[in-house]
Amino acid sequence: MDTELLRTFLEVTKTRHFGRAADNLFLTQSAVSFRIRQLETQLGNDLFSRQRGNVHLTAAGERLQPYAEAILQTWGRAKQDVALSDSHNQQVTIGASSLFWEFDGISDWISRIYQNVEGLALRLESVPRQSLAKQLLDKSIDVAITSDPPKIEHLHVTKVRDYQLQLVTNFPDCAMDQVKARPLVYLDWGTRFSLEHSRITELQKTPIMHTHSSKMAVEFLINNNAVGFLPSPVVASSVQEGLLFPVEGAPVMEQSLYLVWREDTEKLEMLEAMLAVPFTQIIQSV
């Protein structure tokens, strides 16, 4: 199958518009339509319902989407593996939700891995939290970074760092009795966080922002009179600069960061070498 057909399918899926997909792919709209018709002919099903001003996936298109994403990801890894040079002779794919890639200093850790682990080529993937275990098991990724390691047999879990989720605002000397009057920013940090958050009476209100992006939450809190829980590695610099302030008397949620990989991985030596490069220089509590 031509991977460009799948790439075009995913772009139309994302934009819900043939014209915008064509612009993003530097194609004509007729070329995009032709590729989609080719793919539909090969699969024997319509993938999109084309109503005027309303392009959306059919049931067949929805079933195809995760396969298309997986095929393109695997093809990308295959091309990089084949192209490895003598000086970079093994590729390791790290998967994490976008929340963790936004931690201050993660890029420093990646740089130090390159400096200390000889022959390593890295591929970094943003993976939804709910897909991490599946992608580890089917070898789409070699190692996952997560705060909620899956409880599945034959997965090796190593804690690499502790950190905190802290309630912060842009106003100094803010106490818990003032929080109820402030709008809420809710950063979706998973099931455990949701349960702990639900026990804090002052925060039981409809969020004015519900997001999966730490940086979006930080920027909103800096510029607006609101309050929300954020990870200490993300807010550290803003607190040091006096842009954000921990709420006095607020509970602190203790969290840990883990690396997870398959016990039967053929890349164990590389993963252990990566683990020998510590996280401690990049994640510091506020």
N, C-alpha and C positions, 0 to 999 in steps of 0.2 A: 504494500500500500504506500502511496506517495504521502510522506509526512507533511508536505505543504498543504494537502487537503485537510488534514487534521488541524494544522495550525490555523487555517482559514476558518474552519468550523468553530474553533475555540474563540477566535476573535469576534465572530458574529455572535456567539453565545455571550461574550462579555459585553459587547456594545449594544446588542439587540437592535442593530441597524446595519444594513448592508453598505450604505454609503460611508458611515463612519469607520466600519471595518476596512473598507477599501482604502480610505485615507491613511489609516494606521499601518496598513500593509504595503502602502505605496503601489496600489493596484487600481485599475478601473473598477467601477461597480459591476460592470458586465463580467469581468474576469472573476470577481468574487462569486457572483451568482453561478457562473459556469462551474467553478470548483465545487460549490455546494451541490449542484445537480449531479456532478460526477460521483461525489461521495454517496449521495442518496441512491444513485443507480447501482453502485457497487454493493451497498448494504440492503437494497431492496425495500427501503422505508423512507418516508418523508422525515426529515430531522427538524424542520422549522414549520410553524404555522405562519403563513404570510398574509396577514390581514393589513389593510391600509393603515400605516402608522403604528402597527402593533406586531412586531416580529417576536415570537417566543418559541421555546423548544416544545416539540412534541414529546410524547412518552418515550419514543425511540431515541430522540435526541438526548433526553435526560439520562437514559441508560448508557448512551455512548460517551457522555462527557467524562466520567472518571477514567474510562479506558483510554480516551484520547490523551488526557493529561498524563497518565502513566506511561503510555507509549512514547510520547515526546520526551518525557523526563528520562526514560531508559535509553532512548536513542541518543540524547545529549550526553549521557554518561558514557555510552559505548564509544562515541566519537572521541571523547576526551581520553578514555582509557587507551584506545588504539593509537592516539597521537602522542602518548607519553614518550618523553625523550630518555636518554640514558641517565641524565642528571635528575630527572623526576620520574621515578620508575613505579610508583604506586599511588593510586588516587583513593582518597577517603572522602566519602560524602557525609557531611554533618547536617542533620535536620533539626530545626527548632521553629517554634511559632515566632511570628514577627515580634512579639513582645520581648523575647529574649535577645533577638538581634539588636534591639534598641537599647539594651543595657549599656551604660557608659563604660567604655574600656574593653568591650568584647573584641573590637577590632585589634586592640593591643595584644590580647591573648592570641588571636590568630596570627599576628605578625611574629610573636615570640615562638609560636610553633614552627613557622617557616624557618626561623633562625636556628632552632635547636634540633629539628627532626630532619635528617638528611634524606633526600630522595622522595619527599612527600609532595603530592599535588592535592589541593583541597577543592572540594565542590560544596558550596553552601546553599542549602535549600530552605525556603520558608514553607513550613508544613503545618497545617491546622492541628491544634492540640489533639483532637479526636482521631486524627489519622496517623499519629506517630507510631503506635504499636503495629498497625498494619504494615506501614512502610518499612519498619525494622524487620518484620517477619518475612516479607516478600523481597527483602534485600534492595529496596529502592533507595534506602539510606543505610549507612554503615553504623552510625552512632547518632543518638538523639540527645539534645540538651532539654531538660524539663524540670519542673518543680513537682510534678505529679507522676512518678515513674509507674508504668503499668505493672500490675501484679500478674505476670504471665511466666510460666515455666520456661527455662532455657534462655532467659534474658539476664544479662549481668548488669547490676546496678551499682554505681559508685557515687557517693556523695562527694562533691568537690567544693562546696561552699555554703555557708549559712548567710542569710540576709533577712531583711525585715520589710513588711508593708506598713507604711506610716500614714497617718491622717494628716494632710497638709492643706494650707490655705495661703493666700497672698497677704494676709493681715497678721502683724506680729501680736503676741500676747493673747491669742484667741483661745478661749477655754471651751470645754465641752458644752457648757450651758449656753454658749452662743452659736453652736453648730446647727441647732435645729432651724434657726432663722436663715441659714445660708443655703443656696442651691447646691445640689449634689451632682458631682461627676463620678460616674461608675465605670471603673476600668475592669473589664471582665477577666478575672484571674483564675477561673476554674471553680469546681464544685466546693472544695474545702473553703476557699475564700468566701464564696457566696453564703455558705452556712454561717460562718463566723460574722460576716457582715450583717446578716439578718437578725443577729442577737443584739445589735447596737441600736437601742431605741431611738436615739437622736437622728439616725440615718434612714429611718423607715419612711421614705418619701420617693416620689417619682423622679428619677434623674433627669436633669436638663441635658445631660450628655451621657450616652452609653457607648463605650468604645472599646476596641481591641488594640488600640495604639497608645502606648505609653507617652510618646512624644506629643501626640495630639492632646492628651489629657494634661500634660505638663504645661504646654503653651496656653491652653484654655484657662487653667488655674492661675497662671501668672497674670493673665490679662483680665480676669473677671473675678467678681466677688463670690467665689464658690469654694467647696471643700470636697476632698476625695482621698481615698487610699491609693498610694503609689509605692512602687518598690524603691528601697533606699538607693540601690545602684543607679536609678534613673534620676532621682531628685537631688542627689548629693551636691552636684555643682550649683543647682539653683538655690539650695539652702545656704551653701557657703557664700554665694553672692548676695544673699539677702532678698532674693526674689520670692522665695517660698519659706513658710515657717511651719514646723510641727505644731499641731494643736495640743495645748497643755492638758494633761490628764487623759488623753485619748489612749485606748488600748493599742498595743503594738502586736502585729501578727507575725510570728516567727515562721520563716520559710527556709527551705533548702534547695540547692541546685544540684542536679544529678546528671551524670553521663550514663547512657544506657546503650548496650549493644548485645548482639547475639553471642551466646557462649561458643557457638561453633564457627564463628567468623574466621575466615582465612587471613584476615588483616590484624590479628591480635597483636603482633609485635609492633605494628605501627600505632595502634590504639594505645597500647601501654606506654609507648614513647611520647605520645601526645599528652597522656595523663600525667606524665612526669613534669610537664610544664604547668606550674601552678596557676590557679585562678586568683590566688590571694592578692596579687598586685592590681587586680582590676575591679574587684567588688568590695566596697568598703561601706560600713554602716554610717549613717548620718549621726 
